[in-house]
Amino acid sequence: VRGKEPSGEIQIYTWMDATLRELSDLIKEPPLTSLAVSGGVAGKPAG
C-alpha cells in the first residue's frame, strides 16, 4: 500500500542494463526527497 512502505525501504528506477556497480552507487548516495517533474527529478537531500 502506497505510503505504508517500511522505513528502511528505498525505491530505485533504473535501466534494465544497469551494472551492479551503478546500482550500488545509487544506494550509497544520500537519500533524496523527490518529486517527478516533467521527465526529470527535483529534490533536496533529506535531513
C-alpha positions, 0 to 999 in steps of 0.5 A: 500500500502506497505510503505504508512502505517500511522505513528502511525501504528505498525505491530505485528506477533504473535501466534494465542494463544497469551494472551492479556497480551503478546500482550500488552507487545509487544506494550509497548516495544520500537519500533524496526527497523527490518529486517527478517533474516533467521527465526529470527529478527535483529534490533536496537531500533529506535531513 
